[in-house]
């Protein structure tokens, strides 16, 4: 059991496509819009990334506004761009399912 576990329900913010890295491995980056319930409801835009067969499967129905249930873990990363260190946080998708519209 891991302490780093995320469950999200939301809709894709845009159409998505599978990309291949230099080694030929499939991945997809996408943003999931998750609306919070309550009187002053608002939406969180959660950056997600999926790899391999999961990436290919998500893209089969990867149109904007498609609703998904996502399970995964939070992963932080750092990279250099223009001589400056940048940080990112993504949910790495371990499993998913389509939600009814």
Secondary structure as GFF3:
##gff-version 3
##sequence-region A 1 101
A	DSSP	beta_strand	6	12	.	.	.	ID=ss1
A	DSSP	beta_strand	19	20	.	.	.	ID=ss2
A	DSSP	beta_strand	26	35	.	.	.	ID=ss3
A	DSSP	beta_strand	43	51	.	.	.	ID=ss4
A	DSSP	alpha_helix	52	59	.	.	.	ID=ss5
A	DSSP	beta_strand	67	81	.	.	.	ID=ss6
A	DSSP	beta_strand	84	98	.	.	.	ID=ss7
###
